[in-house]
Amino acid sequence: MKRYITSLVFGLMNIVMVAGCSSDDKGPEKPVEPEVVKPVAIEKTNSTKIYVHYMPWFETNESSADKKWGYHWTMANKNPNNVAASGRREIASYYYPLIGPYHSGDKNVIENHLLMMKYSGIDGVLIDWYGTFDVYDYRMVKENTEQLIDMLEKVGLEYAIVYEDRVTKSAVDAGKAISVTSAAKTDLAYVQNNYFTDANYIKINGKPLLMNFGPIILQTPAEWTNVFGTLTTKPTFLTLWDQSYEAGENASGEYAWVYKDNSFLTNFYTNTKPKLGVAMGSAYPGFKDFYAEGGGGAAIGWTIEHNNGATLDATLALAKNANVNYLQLITWNDFGEGTMIEPTFEFGYSFIEKIKTFSGVKDTENIFPEISKLYDLRVQKKGNVEAQKKLDQAFNYFVSMQSAKAKQIISEIK
C-alpha cells in the first residue's frame, strides 16, 4: 500500500523531502493503481470462430431518465418493483438472470458478461443494433452498444454489428429521415466511420462483417446497392437464412437462426451452406417466448424445449458435423424469447460450460463462480474506492489469463 510519507528520508547519496509534515503524522492511504496488462487470448483447440448474438436493450429504474424499468423487463404487464420472498423481481421472462435484471449500459454488467464469454471460449459478440436515430429506445441501445464496445477491446474480444433494417421505417415515420434508404445510409455511414475501423471489429475475407436481421424493409437488390453505394468499404454482408436473394450480389452469404425444430438447421447445413460464399451456423439452448403472457403481442406459436441442455448439445453437434467456419450462439440474453445462454437461476452455468467444452478450452478450472463473485463485490463495494481499485486489478488479471492472481485478490476483499 502506497502512503504519503511525512518524514525526512535520508540516504547515503541524497536527501529527499516528501510533503513536509512531522514524522509523527500518518497520511491518508492511497489506493494502489491497478497494474496495466494487455488481454491474452484463451487457449482452445476448436478453430471455429464462435460468436454470440447480444441484446443491448435492457434498462432499469435506476438507469432510465423517467425512473421506469425498460420494456424488455416489463413488456406490457410485469413490474420488476414487485419482489418475491426469494428476492427475485417480477420480469417478463420464464427465466431469471443469475445477476438479476440489469441495465445494459452498466459497466459492471458488461464486465461480467464479457469475462463469462472469454472463459467459455467465445471469440466475439454480434450486437443487435437499432441505428442512430432518436426514435423509441434506439438512442439508449446505441449508447449501451458503445459502452459494450469500449470494454470489448479491454477483454480481448471481437465484435460486429447485426443491423435491424426495420428501424429505417421507424425513422421515416417519426420524420427523422426522408426515405428508408436514406435512413440506412445514415446508419451504415456511422457504422463504417465508428466501428469498421476498430482493430477488434470482425473481418471475414479481409472485409468488415455486417449482418442484417432480415431484410425486413429493404427487400430489393437495388435498395441495398443504393445504400452500399455511399460506403467506401464494402462489407462482408450476411442476411438471415434463405433471404440473401433480397440483397442480390450485395450479399456475401447467410447465417442460420432458430426456428421450430432442429430440422431447419439440418436443412441449412445440407442444402443451403454448399451454395453460399460465407455461411454462419447457429446453436441455441431452446426457445420459449413470453410475449403472450407478458402482454407483448401474440406468441410466436412454437417452442423448442431446453431439455436440461440437450438442445444446446444437439445444435452444437450439428455445427461440428457441418464443419462450419463461423458459428453464432443464439443468444446471450434474449430473455423474452428464452434463448439466453447467459447464466440463470434455472440453468446455472451449464450452457456456458457446454460452450467451453465445445470450444476446446484447455483450462478446465471452474472459473465462472469466481467471475460472479467479482460482480457481486462490484455491487457490494460501490463507492469504496480502495476496493474498486483492487477489483480493477482482479479484472486485469482475468483478462490476461492470470486467474489465480484474480481469485487471490477477490478472496482478500471482505
Sequence and secondary structure as in RCSB ss.txt:
>XXXX:A:sequence
MKRYITSLVFGLMNIVMVAGCSSDDKGPEKPVEPEVVKPVAIEKTNSTKIYVHYMPWFETNESSADKKWGYHWTM
ANKNPNNVAASGRREIASYYYPLIGPYHSGDKNVIENHLLMMKYSGIDGVLIDWYGTFDVYDYRMVKENTEQLID
MLEKVGLEYAIVYEDRVTKSAVDAGKAISVTSAAKTDLAYVQNNYFTDANYIKINGKPLLMNFGPIILQTPAEWT
NVFGTLTTKPTFLTLWDQSYEAGENASGEYAWVYKDNSFLTNFYTNTKPKLGVAMGSAYPGFKDFYAEGGGGAAI
GWTIEHNNGATLDATLALAKNANVNYLQLITWNDFGEGTMIEPTFEFGYSFIEKIKTFSGVKDTENIFPEISKLY
DLRVQKKGNVEAQKKLDQAFNYFVSMQSAKAKQIISEIK
>XXXX:A:secstr
 EE   SEEE SS EEE S   TT    EE             BS  SEEEEEE      TTTSTTS   HHHHT
TT  TT B TTS B  SSSS BTT S  TT HHHHHHHHHHHHHTT  EEEEEE  SS STTHHHHHHHHHHHHH
HHHHHT EEEEEE TTHHHHHHHTTS SSHHHHHHHHHHHHIIIIITSTTB EETTEEEEEES  SS  SHHHHH
HHHTT SS  EEEEETT GGGTGGG  EEE    SSTHHHHHIIIIIGGG SEEEEEE S B   TTTTTSSS  
S  B  GGGHHHHHHHHHHHHHT SEEEES SS TTTT   S BTTTBTHHHHHHHHHHTBS     HHHHHHHH
HHHHHTTT HHHHHHHHHHHHHHHTT HHHHHHHHHH  
